[in-house]
């Protein structure tokens, strides 16, 4: 059952800046990630304080292992999907014209206390960049 697979990912996660590794951009000063379940819809809410102090709040929602979701608000990507890969990986892919431009693999540690998000951005005809964000579960 999808909700059971989602349960270990739920909660508030706090970025461990010392353990994180960014190829693209400056690592944030601080960040939190909150994952909630709303009747089978996963809701991701991110709050970040950049190196320069700028605060960013962002959120998205998707049905794990559900259909691809068409996006209208962003010009960069036009669709998104969220899938489980095994029990400890929750992967989202942002696509444009069927090509994956951004992939975020959220890997849960064996003990369920650490969430490692490996985010890869593919810049067409330029390069790919990978940022690894390590989050610890809030108490």
Secondary structure as UniProt FT lines:
FT   HELIX           2..7
FT   TURN            8..9
FT   STRAND          11..15
FT   TURN            17..19
FT   STRAND          21..22
FT   STRAND          30..38
FT   TURN            39..40
FT   STRAND          41..49
FT   TURN            51..52
FT   STRAND          55..62
FT   TURN            64..65
FT   STRAND          69..70
FT   STRAND          79..84
FT   STRAND          89..96
FT   TURN            97..98
FT   STRAND          99..108
FT   TURN            110..111
FT   STRAND          114..123
FT   TURN            124..126
FT   STRAND          127..137
//
